[in-house]
Amino acid sequence: MNNTNPTPHPPAGDEPVWTFRGYTMRPAEFNTAMVHFYRAEIQRANTWRNRLDTTTNWAIITAGAAISFSLSEPSRHHGLLLLNIALIVILLFIEARRYRYYELWSQRTRLMETEFFAAMLVPPFAPSPEWAGALAASLLKPKFPISTWEAVGRRLRRNYFAIFAVLILAWLFKNYTQPQALEFPAPVTWGSFVANARIGTLPGELVISALVLFSLLLVITGIATTALQNAPGEVLPEQSLMERLHLTKERKKHAPPSAPPRAGRFVALIVSANGAAVSARVRTDLGCDLSPMNGDGQPSVLVGTLPGGEVERFRRAAAAADPAATVVVMPTA
Protein backbone atom coordinates (compact mmCIF):
# COMPACT_ATOMS: atom_id res chain seq x y z
CA MET A 1 0.00 0.00 0.00
CA ASN A 2 1.40 3.35 -1.02
CA ASN A 3 1.42 5.74 1.98
CA THR A 4 2.89 8.64 0.05
CA ASN A 5 0.89 11.77 0.81
CA PRO A 6 0.06 14.14 -2.01
CA THR A 7 2.03 17.36 -2.18
CA PRO A 8 0.18 19.87 0.02
CA HIS A 9 -1.04 23.08 -1.51
CA PRO A 10 0.83 26.20 -0.41
CA PRO A 11 -0.90 27.96 2.47
CA ALA A 12 -3.15 30.88 1.70
CA GLY A 13 -1.18 34.06 1.26
CA ASP A 14 1.92 32.13 0.15
CA GLU A 15 0.99 31.78 -3.50
CA PRO A 16 3.92 32.36 -5.83
CA VAL A 17 4.32 35.85 -7.18
CA TRP A 18 5.42 34.39 -10.50
CA THR A 19 6.95 31.21 -11.92
CA PHE A 20 9.58 31.23 -14.66
CA ARG A 21 11.41 28.18 -16.08
CA GLY A 22 10.58 26.09 -13.06
CA TYR A 23 11.65 28.74 -10.56
CA THR A 24 8.95 29.95 -8.19
CA MET A 25 9.23 33.28 -6.39
CA ARG A 26 7.35 33.50 -3.11
CA PRO A 27 6.16 36.76 -1.53
CA ALA A 28 9.05 36.76 0.97
CA GLU A 29 11.55 36.39 -1.86
CA PHE A 30 9.79 39.14 -3.78
CA ASN A 31 10.07 41.50 -0.80
CA THR A 32 13.76 40.65 -0.43
CA ALA A 33 14.35 41.37 -4.11
CA MET A 34 12.54 44.70 -3.80
CA VAL A 35 14.66 45.69 -0.79
CA HIS A 36 17.88 44.93 -2.69
CA PHE A 37 16.57 46.77 -5.74
CA TYR A 38 15.72 49.77 -3.55
CA ARG A 39 19.22 49.79 -2.06
CA ALA A 40 20.75 49.61 -5.56
CA GLU A 41 18.63 52.55 -6.78
CA ILE A 42 19.54 54.56 -3.66
CA GLN A 43 23.23 53.93 -4.37
CA ARG A 44 22.80 54.96 -7.99
CA ALA A 45 20.95 58.14 -6.99
CA ASN A 46 23.63 58.99 -4.42
CA THR A 47 26.34 58.57 -7.06
CA TRP A 48 24.68 61.07 -9.37
CA ARG A 49 23.94 63.37 -6.44
CA ASN A 50 27.66 63.46 -5.69
CA ARG A 51 28.33 64.30 -9.33
CA LEU A 52 26.01 67.29 -8.95
CA ASP A 53 28.05 68.49 -5.98
CA THR A 54 31.25 68.00 -7.95
CA THR A 55 30.04 70.22 -10.80
CA THR A 56 28.94 72.90 -8.36
CA ASN A 57 32.34 72.76 -6.67
CA TRP A 58 34.03 73.22 -10.04
CA ALA A 59 31.93 76.34 -10.64
CA ILE A 60 32.67 77.81 -7.21
CA ILE A 61 36.41 77.08 -7.40
CA THR A 62 36.82 78.54 -10.91
CA ALA A 63 34.79 81.61 -9.97
CA GLY A 64 36.84 82.18 -6.82
CA ALA A 65 40.11 81.69 -8.68
CA ALA A 66 39.08 84.10 -11.46
CA ILE A 67 37.99 86.79 -9.00
CA SER A 68 41.16 86.46 -6.92
CA PHE A 69 43.42 86.55 -9.95
CA SER A 70 41.61 89.46 -11.60
CA LEU A 71 41.46 91.70 -8.51
CA SER A 72 44.96 90.91 -7.25
CA GLU A 73 46.66 93.26 -9.74
CA PRO A 74 45.27 96.36 -11.50
CA SER A 75 46.97 95.21 -14.68
CA ARG A 76 44.82 92.06 -14.93
CA HIS A 77 42.17 92.46 -17.64
CA HIS A 78 38.49 92.42 -16.68
CA GLY A 79 37.71 90.12 -19.62
CA LEU A 80 38.90 87.20 -17.54
CA LEU A 81 35.77 87.50 -15.40
CA LEU A 82 33.53 87.53 -18.47
CA LEU A 83 35.32 84.46 -19.81
CA ASN A 84 34.72 82.75 -16.48
CA ILE A 85 31.00 83.57 -16.71
CA ALA A 86 30.89 81.75 -20.06
CA LEU A 87 32.62 78.77 -18.46
CA ILE A 88 30.08 78.71 -15.60
CA VAL A 89 27.26 78.64 -18.18
CA ILE A 90 28.76 75.45 -19.64
CA LEU A 91 29.01 73.94 -16.16
CA LEU A 92 25.37 74.86 -15.53
CA PHE A 93 24.19 72.83 -18.52
CA ILE A 94 26.47 69.93 -17.55
CA GLU A 95 24.96 69.93 -14.08
CA ALA A 96 21.42 70.16 -15.50
CA ARG A 97 22.07 67.03 -17.55
CA ARG A 98 23.36 65.22 -14.47
CA TYR A 99 20.34 66.43 -12.52
CA ARG A 100 18.02 64.79 -15.07
CA TYR A 101 19.76 61.46 -14.51
CA TYR A 102 19.55 61.94 -10.76
CA GLU A 103 15.81 62.56 -11.03
CA LEU A 104 15.36 59.34 -13.03
CA TRP A 105 16.88 57.20 -10.28
CA SER A 106 15.20 59.29 -7.60
CA GLN A 107 11.80 58.77 -9.25
CA ARG A 108 12.12 55.01 -8.81
CA THR A 109 13.14 55.28 -5.17
CA ARG A 110 10.29 57.68 -4.42
CA LEU A 111 7.88 55.32 -6.18
CA MET A 112 8.95 52.46 -3.92
CA GLU A 113 8.91 54.65 -0.83
CA THR A 114 5.44 56.10 -1.35
CA GLU A 115 3.71 53.07 -2.88
CA PHE A 116 5.50 50.00 -1.49
CA PHE A 117 7.13 50.71 1.86
CA ALA A 118 4.62 53.33 3.04
CA ALA A 119 1.78 50.96 2.10
CA MET A 120 3.11 48.46 4.66
CA LEU A 121 2.53 50.92 7.49
CA VAL A 122 -1.02 52.17 7.11
CA PRO A 123 -4.35 50.62 6.05
CA PRO A 124 -5.38 49.17 3.66
CA PHE A 125 -1.77 47.82 3.63
CA ALA A 126 -1.74 47.57 -0.14
CA PRO A 127 0.16 49.53 -2.78
CA SER A 128 -1.51 51.50 -5.53
CA PRO A 129 -2.85 49.18 -8.26
CA GLU A 130 -0.59 50.75 -10.88
CA TRP A 131 2.65 51.26 -8.98
CA ALA A 132 4.30 48.05 -10.23
CA GLY A 133 3.36 48.87 -13.83
CA ALA A 134 4.77 52.38 -13.49
CA LEU A 135 8.02 51.02 -12.04
CA ALA A 136 8.26 48.33 -14.73
CA ALA A 137 7.67 50.92 -17.46
CA SER A 138 10.55 53.00 -16.05
CA LEU A 139 12.82 49.96 -16.14
CA LEU A 140 11.80 48.79 -19.61
CA LYS A 141 11.79 52.22 -21.22
CA PRO A 142 13.78 54.69 -19.08
CA LYS A 143 12.68 58.25 -19.67
CA PHE A 144 13.80 61.46 -17.98
CA PRO A 145 10.97 62.65 -15.69
CA ILE A 146 11.90 66.33 -16.15
CA SER A 147 12.86 68.48 -19.11
CA THR A 148 16.23 70.13 -19.66
CA TRP A 149 14.82 73.58 -18.92
CA GLU A 150 13.28 72.47 -15.63
CA ALA A 151 16.66 71.06 -14.61
CA VAL A 152 18.44 74.25 -15.71
CA GLY A 153 15.96 76.40 -13.80
CA ARG A 154 16.28 74.38 -10.61
CA ARG A 155 20.07 74.39 -10.57
CA LEU A 156 20.13 78.08 -11.52
CA ARG A 157 17.83 79.14 -8.69
CA ARG A 158 19.54 76.98 -6.08
CA ASN A 159 23.23 77.46 -6.87
CA TYR A 160 24.27 79.23 -10.02
CA PHE A 161 22.31 82.46 -9.69
CA ALA A 162 24.45 83.40 -6.67
CA ILE A 163 27.66 82.45 -8.51
CA PHE A 164 26.73 84.57 -11.54
CA ALA A 165 25.75 87.48 -9.27
CA VAL A 166 29.13 87.41 -7.52
CA LEU A 167 31.01 87.33 -10.83
CA ILE A 168 29.00 90.23 -12.28
CA LEU A 169 29.50 92.30 -9.12
CA ALA A 170 33.22 91.50 -9.23
CA TRP A 171 33.36 92.68 -12.84
CA LEU A 172 31.65 95.97 -11.93
CA PHE A 173 33.96 96.41 -8.95
CA LYS A 174 37.03 95.70 -11.11
CA ASN A 175 36.07 98.28 -13.74
CA TYR A 176 35.17 100.91 -11.15
CA THR A 177 38.03 100.60 -8.65
CA GLN A 178 40.95 99.70 -10.92
CA PRO A 179 40.66 101.98 -13.94
CA GLN A 180 44.29 103.17 -13.68
CA ALA A 181 45.50 100.18 -15.64
CA LEU A 182 43.05 100.93 -18.41
CA GLU A 183 42.87 103.66 -21.01
CA PHE A 184 40.78 106.10 -18.97
CA PRO A 185 42.01 106.40 -15.35
CA ALA A 186 40.23 107.98 -12.38
CA PRO A 187 38.16 109.95 -11.75
CA VAL A 188 35.66 107.43 -13.08
CA THR A 189 32.71 108.78 -15.01
CA TRP A 190 30.03 106.91 -16.90
CA GLY A 191 31.80 107.63 -20.15
CA SER A 192 35.14 106.37 -18.90
CA PHE A 193 33.47 103.35 -17.31
CA VAL A 194 31.90 102.41 -20.65
CA ALA A 195 35.17 102.97 -22.45
CA ASN A 196 37.08 100.85 -19.93
CA ALA A 197 34.61 97.99 -20.55
CA ARG A 198 35.97 97.60 -24.05
CA ILE A 199 37.40 94.20 -25.01
CA GLY A 200 39.72 94.37 -28.00
CA THR A 201 37.75 95.74 -30.92
CA LEU A 202 34.41 95.27 -29.11
CA PRO A 203 33.12 98.63 -27.84
CA GLY A 204 32.25 99.03 -24.19
CA GLU A 205 28.62 99.73 -25.00
CA LEU A 206 28.31 96.30 -26.63
CA VAL A 207 30.01 94.54 -23.72
CA ILE A 208 27.80 96.22 -21.11
CA SER A 209 24.66 95.61 -23.17
CA ALA A 210 25.54 91.92 -23.52
CA LEU A 211 26.11 91.64 -19.75
CA VAL A 212 22.78 93.35 -18.99
CA LEU A 213 20.98 91.11 -21.48
CA PHE A 214 22.61 88.04 -19.94
CA SER A 215 21.51 89.12 -16.45
CA LEU A 216 17.93 89.63 -17.62
CA LEU A 217 17.99 86.22 -19.30
CA LEU A 218 19.07 84.61 -16.03
CA VAL A 219 16.22 86.25 -14.13
CA ILE A 220 13.64 85.35 -16.80
CA THR A 221 14.83 81.74 -16.96
CA GLY A 222 14.68 81.38 -13.20
CA ILE A 223 11.14 82.81 -12.99
CA ALA A 224 9.76 81.07 -16.10
CA THR A 225 10.89 77.62 -14.96
CA THR A 226 9.39 78.00 -11.49
CA ALA A 227 6.07 76.63 -12.78
CA LEU A 228 7.76 73.39 -13.93
CA GLN A 229 7.18 70.99 -11.04
CA ASN A 230 7.63 67.48 -12.45
CA ALA A 231 10.65 66.46 -10.38
CA PRO A 232 9.51 63.37 -8.42
CA GLY A 233 12.67 63.27 -6.34
CA GLU A 234 11.56 66.33 -4.41
CA VAL A 235 9.78 65.99 -1.09
CA LEU A 236 6.06 65.53 -1.71
CA PRO A 237 4.28 66.35 1.56
CA GLU A 238 0.75 66.59 0.16
CA GLN A 239 0.54 64.05 -2.64
CA SER A 240 2.28 60.82 -3.48
CA LEU A 241 4.20 60.10 -6.63
CA MET A 242 1.42 57.88 -7.99
CA GLU A 243 -1.08 60.73 -7.56
CA ARG A 244 1.29 62.99 -9.50
CA LEU A 245 1.63 60.36 -12.22
CA HIS A 246 -2.17 60.10 -12.39
CA LEU A 247 -2.39 63.87 -12.85
CA THR A 248 0.17 63.62 -15.65
CA LYS A 249 -1.93 60.91 -17.34
CA GLU A 250 -5.03 63.07 -17.07
CA ARG A 251 -3.22 65.98 -18.70
CA LYS A 252 -2.05 63.70 -21.51
CA LYS A 253 -5.59 62.35 -21.90
CA HIS A 254 -6.92 65.85 -22.57
CA ALA A 255 -3.96 66.86 -24.72
CA PRO A 256 -4.61 67.79 -28.39
CA PRO A 257 -4.46 64.99 -30.99
CA SER A 258 -1.00 66.09 -32.06
CA ALA A 259 0.45 65.21 -28.64
CA PRO A 260 2.91 62.28 -28.60
CA PRO A 261 1.44 58.86 -27.79
CA ARG A 262 1.69 57.52 -24.26
CA ALA A 263 4.47 54.98 -23.98
CA GLY A 264 4.30 51.64 -22.21
CA ARG A 265 0.78 50.57 -23.27
CA PHE A 266 -0.09 47.43 -25.23
CA VAL A 267 -3.17 46.14 -27.01
CA ALA A 268 -4.03 42.48 -26.53
CA LEU A 269 -6.05 40.32 -28.95
CA ILE A 270 -7.25 36.90 -27.79
CA VAL A 271 -8.96 34.20 -29.84
CA SER A 272 -10.45 31.60 -27.52
CA ALA A 273 -13.22 29.01 -27.50
CA ASN A 274 -13.95 29.97 -23.90
CA GLY A 275 -13.94 33.75 -24.05
CA ALA A 276 -16.04 34.24 -20.92
CA ALA A 277 -13.60 32.29 -18.75
CA VAL A 278 -10.58 34.11 -20.20
CA SER A 279 -12.21 37.50 -19.67
CA ALA A 280 -13.14 36.65 -16.07
CA ARG A 281 -9.64 35.35 -15.26
CA VAL A 282 -7.93 38.44 -16.71
CA ARG A 283 -10.30 40.71 -14.81
CA THR A 284 -9.58 38.85 -11.55
CA ASP A 285 -5.79 38.66 -11.90
CA LEU A 286 -5.03 42.00 -13.54
CA GLY A 287 -8.13 44.15 -13.16
CA CYS A 288 -8.25 44.64 -16.96
CA ASP A 289 -11.49 44.42 -18.93
CA LEU A 290 -11.63 42.67 -22.29
CA SER A 291 -14.25 43.60 -24.86
CA PRO A 292 -15.75 40.98 -27.24
CA MET A 293 -15.52 41.82 -30.93
CA ASN A 294 -17.82 39.20 -32.43
CA GLY A 295 -20.72 38.95 -30.06
CA ASP A 296 -21.64 35.41 -28.95
CA GLY A 297 -19.96 33.66 -31.85
CA GLN A 298 -17.43 30.87 -31.41
CA PRO A 299 -14.52 31.16 -31.08
CA SER A 300 -14.64 34.42 -29.16
CA VAL A 301 -12.39 37.33 -30.11
CA LEU A 302 -11.47 39.61 -27.18
CA VAL A 303 -9.51 42.86 -27.21
CA GLY A 304 -8.16 45.07 -24.41
CA THR A 305 -5.25 47.29 -23.32
CA LEU A 306 -2.76 46.79 -20.52
CA PRO A 307 0.48 48.36 -19.18
CA GLY A 308 3.78 47.09 -20.52
CA GLY A 309 4.78 45.62 -17.16
CA GLU A 310 1.72 43.31 -17.14
CA VAL A 311 2.28 41.53 -20.46
CA GLU A 312 3.64 38.30 -18.98
CA ARG A 313 0.97 38.15 -16.25
CA PHE A 314 -1.66 38.72 -18.91
CA ARG A 315 -0.39 35.81 -20.99
CA ARG A 316 -0.28 33.52 -17.97
CA ALA A 317 -3.81 34.46 -16.95
CA ALA A 318 -5.16 33.80 -20.45
CA ALA A 319 -3.32 30.46 -20.63
CA ALA A 320 -4.66 29.42 -17.22
CA ALA A 321 -8.25 29.99 -18.37
CA ASP A 322 -7.79 28.45 -21.84
CA PRO A 323 -4.45 26.79 -22.71
CA ALA A 324 -5.51 26.63 -26.38
CA ALA A 325 -6.19 30.36 -26.64
CA THR A 326 -4.24 32.45 -29.14
CA VAL A 327 -2.82 35.60 -27.56
CA VAL A 328 -1.35 38.49 -29.57
CA VAL A 329 0.15 41.51 -27.74
CA MET A 330 1.25 44.62 -29.66
CA PRO A 331 2.53 48.05 -28.58
CA THR A 332 0.07 50.86 -29.18
CA ALA A 333 -0.78 54.43 -28.22
Salt bridges, closest charged atoms under 4 A:
GLU41 OE2 - ARG44 NH1 3.55
GLU41 OE2 - ARG108 NH1 3.68
ASP53 OD1 - ARG49 NH1 2.77
GLU95 OE2 - ARG155 NE 2.84
GLU113 OE1 - ARG110 NH1 3.27
GLU130 OE1 - HIS246 ND1 3.99
GLU130 OE1 - LYS249 NZ 2.87
GLU150 OE2 - ARG154 NE 3.37
GLU183 OE1 - ARG198 NH2 2.69
GLU234 OE2 - ARG154 NH1 3.67
GLU234 OE1 - ARG158 NH2 3.25
GLU250 OE2 - LYS253 NZ 3.35
ASP285 OD2 - ARG281 NE 2.73
ASP289 OD1 - ARG283 NE 2.98
GLU310 OE1 - ARG313 NH1 3.08
GLU312 OE2 - ARG315 NH1 3.35
